[in-house]
Amino acid sequence: MKDETKKWLDYAEENLRSAKILLKSDLYNPTLQNVQQAVEMLKSLCIEFSISFKKTHSINELATLLAENNFKVGLSLDECDLL
């Protein structure tokens, strides 16, 4: 695994742990913010498999890019838009 890939996955894990804590505290907006950041781990797949991507926070764009490169992302368009 590339070092940069590991870095993105570590960030995603930290964001997911944070989201779980925030959700238990009924802090929904920061929960969603951390979930969105965690899902950006899709960038790690792009990095690991040398798929060029522009700087974005759009989950939909990342999922579409990965799908175009034969990766199945288990998120619907509605779920991508929510994040």
TIVO-2410 file (N, C-alpha, C; in nm, 3 decimals):
# residues 83
REC num residu      c1      c2      c3 atome chaine
REC   1      M   0.085  -0.118   0.000     N      A
REC   1      M   0.000   0.000   0.000    CA      A
REC   1      M   0.090   0.125   0.000     C      A
REC   2      K   0.053   0.221  -0.082     N      A
REC   2      K   0.129   0.345  -0.090    CA      A
REC   2      K   0.114   0.424   0.040     C      A
REC   3      D   0.217   0.500   0.076     N      A
REC   3      D   0.212   0.581   0.198    CA      A
REC   3      D   0.096   0.680   0.196     C      A
REC   4      E   0.075   0.743   0.082     N      A
REC   4      E  -0.034   0.841   0.072    CA      A
REC   4      E  -0.171   0.774   0.087     C      A
REC   5      T  -0.184   0.653   0.036     N      A
REC   5      T  -0.309   0.578   0.052    CA      A
REC   5      T  -0.334   0.553   0.200     C      A
REC   6      K  -0.232   0.509   0.269     N      A
REC   6      K  -0.243   0.481   0.413    CA      A
REC   6      K  -0.284   0.607   0.488     C      A
REC   7      K  -0.227   0.721   0.450     N      A
REC   7      K  -0.261   0.848   0.515    CA      A
REC   7      K  -0.410   0.878   0.501     C      A
REC   8      W  -0.465   0.864   0.378     N      A
REC   8      W  -0.607   0.890   0.355    CA      A
REC   8      W  -0.695   0.793   0.433     C      A
REC   9      L  -0.654   0.667   0.439     N      A
REC   9      L  -0.734   0.569   0.515    CA      A
REC   9      L  -0.730   0.599   0.664     C      A
REC  10      D  -0.617   0.643   0.714     N      A
REC  10      D  -0.607   0.681   0.855    CA      A
REC  10      D  -0.699   0.799   0.886     C      A
REC  11      Y  -0.700   0.899   0.796     N      A
REC  11      Y  -0.790   1.013   0.813    CA      A
REC  11      Y  -0.936   0.967   0.815     C      A
REC  12      A  -0.970   0.878   0.723     N      A
REC  12      A  -1.108   0.829   0.714    CA      A
REC  12      A  -1.148   0.756   0.841     C      A
REC  13      E  -1.059   0.674   0.894     N      A
REC  13      E  -1.090   0.602   1.017    CA      A
REC  13      E  -1.111   0.698   1.133     C      A
REC  14      E  -1.027   0.799   1.142     N      A
REC  14      E  -1.041   0.898   1.248    CA      A
REC  14      E  -1.173   0.975   1.236     C      A
REC  15      N  -1.209   1.014   1.113     N      A
REC  15      N  -1.335   1.083   1.091    CA      A
REC  15      N  -1.455   0.996   1.125     C      A
REC  16      L  -1.448   0.869   1.092     N      A
REC  16      L  -1.559   0.779   1.124    CA      A
REC  16      L  -1.573   0.761   1.275     C      A
REC  17      R  -1.463   0.746   1.344     N      A
REC  17      R  -1.469   0.735   1.492    CA      A
REC  17      R  -1.529   0.863   1.551     C      A
REC  18      S  -1.489   0.977   1.499     N      A
REC  18      S  -1.543   1.105   1.546    CA      A
REC  18      S  -1.693   1.113   1.521     C      A
REC  19      A  -1.735   1.071   1.403     N      A
REC  19      A  -1.878   1.076   1.368    CA      A
REC  19      A  -1.961   0.991   1.464     C      A
REC  20      K  -1.910   0.876   1.501     N      A
REC  20      K  -1.983   0.788   1.594    CA      A
REC  20      K  -1.999   0.854   1.730     C      A
REC  21      I  -1.896   0.919   1.777     N      A
REC  21      I  -1.902   0.989   1.906    CA      A
REC  21      I  -2.002   1.104   1.899     C      A
REC  22      L  -1.994   1.182   1.792     N      A
REC  22      L  -2.085   1.295   1.775    CA      A
REC  22      L  -2.231   1.250   1.763     C      A
REC  23      L  -2.254   1.141   1.694     N      A
REC  23      L  -2.391   1.090   1.678    CA      A
REC  23      L  -2.449   1.050   1.813     C      A
REC  24      K  -2.370   0.986   1.896     N      A
REC  24      K  -2.417   0.948   2.031    CA      A
REC  24      K  -2.452   1.069   2.115     C      A
REC  25      S  -2.394   1.184   2.080     N      A
REC  25      S  -2.421   1.308   2.152    CA      A
REC  25      S  -2.531   1.391   2.085     C      A
REC  26      D  -2.599   1.332   1.987     N      A
REC  26      D  -2.707   1.400   1.913    CA      A
REC  26      D  -2.659   1.526   1.842     C      A
REC  27      L  -2.534   1.527   1.798     N      A
REC  27      L  -2.478   1.639   1.724    CA      A
REC  27      L  -2.475   1.600   1.576     C      A
REC  28      Y  -2.588   1.622   1.510     N      A
REC  28      Y  -2.609   1.566   1.377    CA      A
REC  28      Y  -2.529   1.636   1.266     C      A
REC  29      N  -2.522   1.769   1.268     N      A
REC  29      N  -2.448   1.838   1.162    CA      A
REC  29      N  -2.299   1.799   1.163     C      A
REC  30      P  -2.231   1.806   1.277     N      A
REC  30      P  -2.091   1.764   1.275    CA      A
REC  30      P  -2.074   1.614   1.248     C      A
REC  31      T  -2.177   1.535   1.280     N      A
REC  31      T  -2.172   1.393   1.247    CA      A
REC  31      T  -2.166   1.377   1.095     C      A
REC  32      L  -2.256   1.447   1.025     N      A
REC  32      L  -2.258   1.439   0.879    CA      A
REC  32      L  -2.129   1.491   0.818     C      A
REC  33      Q  -2.074   1.597   0.875     N      A
REC  33      Q  -1.948   1.650   0.823    CA      A
REC  33      Q  -1.836   1.547   0.833     C      A
REC  34      N  -1.831   1.476   0.945     N      A
REC  34      N  -1.727   1.375   0.963    CA      A
REC  34      N  -1.752   1.252   0.878     C      A
REC  35      V  -1.877   1.215   0.858     N      A
REC  35      V  -1.908   1.103   0.769    CA      A
REC  35      V  -1.867   1.138   0.627     C      A
REC  36      Q  -1.897   1.260   0.585     N      A
REC  36      Q  -1.858   1.302   0.450    CA      A
REC  36      Q  -1.707   1.294   0.434     C      A
REC  37      Q  -1.634   1.339   0.533     N      A
REC  37      Q  -1.488   1.332   0.527    CA      A
REC  37      Q  -1.441   1.187   0.523     C      A
REC  38      A  -1.506   1.101   0.599     N      A
REC  38      A  -1.468   0.959   0.601    CA      A
REC  38      A  -1.491   0.894   0.465     C      A
REC  39      V  -1.601   0.929   0.401     N      A
REC  39      V  -1.632   0.870   0.271    CA      A
REC  39      V  -1.534   0.919   0.165     C      A
REC  40      E  -1.471   1.032   0.190     N      A
REC  40      E  -1.370   1.079   0.096    CA      A
REC  40      E  -1.251   0.984   0.089     C      A
REC  41      M  -1.255   0.878   0.168     N      A
REC  41      M  -1.151   0.775   0.156    CA      A
REC  41      M  -1.151   0.715   0.016     C      A
REC  42      L  -1.256   0.744  -0.059     N      A
REC  42      L  -1.258   0.701  -0.200    CA      A
REC  42      L  -1.135   0.755  -0.272     C      A
REC  43      K  -1.084   0.868  -0.223     N      A
REC  43      K  -0.961   0.924  -0.282    CA      A
REC  43      K  -0.845   0.826  -0.266     C      A
REC  44      S  -0.846   0.749  -0.158     N      A
REC  44      S  -0.736   0.654  -0.136    CA      A
REC  44      S  -0.732   0.548  -0.245     C      A
REC  45      L  -0.850   0.509  -0.296     N      A
REC  45      L  -0.853   0.413  -0.407    CA      A
REC  45      L  -0.792   0.474  -0.533     C      A
REC  46      C  -0.826   0.600  -0.556     N      A
REC  46      C  -0.770   0.669  -0.673    CA      A
REC  46      C  -0.617   0.675  -0.661     C      A
REC  47      I  -0.569   0.707  -0.545     N      A
REC  47      I  -0.425   0.716  -0.523    CA      A
REC  47      I  -0.359   0.580  -0.539     C      A
REC  48      E  -0.416   0.482  -0.475     N      A
REC  48      E  -0.356   0.348  -0.476    CA      A
REC  48      E  -0.347   0.291  -0.618     C      A
REC  49      F  -0.449   0.318  -0.699     N      A
REC  49      F  -0.454   0.261  -0.833    CA      A
REC  49      F  -0.420   0.363  -0.942     C      A
REC  50      S  -0.355   0.472  -0.901     N      A
REC  50      S  -0.305   0.574  -0.994    CA      A
REC  50      S  -0.412   0.628  -1.088     C      A
REC  51      I  -0.529   0.657  -1.032     N      A
REC  51      I  -0.638   0.718  -1.107    CA      A
REC  51      I  -0.633   0.868  -1.078     C      A
REC  52      S  -0.611   0.947  -1.180     N      A
REC  52      S  -0.602   1.092  -1.161    CA      A
REC  52      S  -0.737   1.148  -1.120     C      A
REC  53      F  -0.734   1.240  -1.025     N      A
REC  53      F  -0.857   1.307  -0.984    CA      A
REC  53      F  -0.824   1.451  -0.946     C      A
REC  54      K  -0.924   1.537  -0.967     N      A
REC  54      K  -0.905   1.677  -0.929    CA      A
REC  54      K  -0.943   1.694  -0.783     C      A
REC  55      K  -0.894   1.800  -0.724     N      A
REC  55      K  -0.928   1.828  -0.585    CA      A
REC  55      K  -1.078   1.853  -0.576     C      A
REC  56      T  -1.145   1.772  -0.496     N      A
REC  56      T  -1.290   1.783  -0.483    CA      A
REC  56      T  -1.335   1.728  -0.349     C      A
REC  57      H  -1.451   1.775  -0.305     N      A
REC  57      H  -1.516   1.717  -0.188    CA      A
REC  57      H  -1.646   1.649  -0.230     C      A
REC  58      S  -1.665   1.635  -0.360     N      A
REC  58      S  -1.787   1.575  -0.412    CA      A
REC  58      S  -1.775   1.422  -0.413     C      A
REC  59      I  -1.854   1.359  -0.328     N      A
REC  59      I  -1.856   1.213  -0.323    CA      A
REC  59      I  -1.908   1.158  -0.455     C      A
REC  60      N  -2.006   1.227  -0.513     N      A
REC  60      N  -2.063   1.186  -0.641    CA      A
REC  60      N  -1.955   1.183  -0.749     C      A
REC  61      E  -1.873   1.287  -0.755     N      A
REC  61      E  -1.765   1.291  -0.855    CA      A
REC  61      E  -1.666   1.177  -0.835     C      A
REC  62      L  -1.629   1.153  -0.710     N      A
REC  62      L  -1.534   1.046  -0.681    CA      A
REC  62      L  -1.592   0.909  -0.715     C      A
REC  63      A  -1.718   0.886  -0.677     N      A
REC  63      A  -1.783   0.758  -0.706    CA      A
REC  63      A  -1.795   0.736  -0.857     C      A
REC  64      T  -1.831   0.841  -0.930     N      A
REC  64      T  -1.843   0.832  -1.076    CA      A
REC  64      T  -1.707   0.800  -1.138     C      A
REC  65      L  -1.604   0.868  -1.094     N      A
REC  65      L  -1.469   0.845  -1.146    CA      A
REC  65      L  -1.426   0.701  -1.122     C      A
REC  66      L  -1.452   0.651  -1.002     N      A
REC  66      L  -1.415   0.512  -0.972    CA      A
REC  66      L  -1.497   0.414  -1.056     C      A
REC  67      A  -1.625   0.442  -1.073     N      A
REC  67      A  -1.709   0.354  -1.156    CA      A
REC  67      A  -1.658   0.350  -1.300     C      A
REC  68      E  -1.613   0.465  -1.349     N      A
REC  68      E  -1.558   0.471  -1.485    CA      A
REC  68      E  -1.429   0.389  -1.498     C      A
REC  69      N  -1.368   0.360  -1.384     N      A
REC  69      N  -1.245   0.281  -1.382    CA      A
REC  69      N  -1.269   0.140  -1.327     C      A
REC  70      N  -1.394   0.094  -1.339     N      A
REC  70      N  -1.434  -0.043  -1.305    CA      A
REC  70      N  -1.429  -0.076  -1.156     C      A
REC  71      F  -1.452   0.024  -1.070     N      A
REC  71      F  -1.465   0.000  -0.927    CA      A
REC  71      F  -1.612   0.017  -0.891     C      A
REC  72      K  -1.663  -0.074  -0.812     N      A
REC  72      K  -1.802  -0.064  -0.767    CA      A
REC  72      K  -1.804   0.006  -0.632     C      A
REC  73      V  -1.873   0.119  -0.627     N      A
REC  73      V  -1.888   0.195  -0.504    CA      A
REC  73      V  -2.030   0.170  -0.455     C      A
REC  74      G  -2.045   0.122  -0.335     N      A
REC  74      G  -2.176   0.083  -0.284    CA      A
REC  74      G  -2.259   0.199  -0.232     C      A
REC  75      L  -2.262   0.309  -0.306     N      A
REC  75      L  -2.343   0.424  -0.269    CA      A
REC  75      L  -2.431   0.463  -0.387     C      A
REC  76      S  -2.557   0.490  -0.357     N      A
REC  76      S  -2.647   0.539  -0.463    CA      A
REC  76      S  -2.618   0.686  -0.487     C      A
REC  77      L  -2.671   0.739  -0.597     N      A
REC  77      L  -2.653   0.882  -0.626    CA      A
REC  77      L  -2.716   0.967  -0.516     C      A
REC  78      D  -2.831   0.923  -0.465     N      A
REC  78      D  -2.897   0.997  -0.357    CA      A
REC  78      D  -2.808   1.000  -0.232     C      A
REC  79      E  -2.746   0.888  -0.200     N      A
REC  79      E  -2.656   0.883  -0.085    CA      A
REC  79      E  -2.535   0.973  -0.107     C      A
REC  80      C  -2.483   0.973  -0.228     N      A
REC  80      C  -2.371   1.061  -0.261    CA      A
REC  80      C  -2.410   1.207  -0.245     C      A
REC  81      D  -2.530   1.241  -0.290     N      A
REC  81      D  -2.577   1.380  -0.280    CA      A
REC  81      D  -2.600   1.420  -0.135     C      A
REC  82      L  -2.644   1.327  -0.052     N      A
REC  82      L  -2.665   1.356   0.090    CA      A
REC  82      L  -2.534   1.395   0.157     C      A
REC  83      L  -2.426   1.330   0.116     N      A
REC  83      L  -2.297   1.356   0.176    CA      A
REC  83      L  -2.230   1.471   0.106     C      A
***
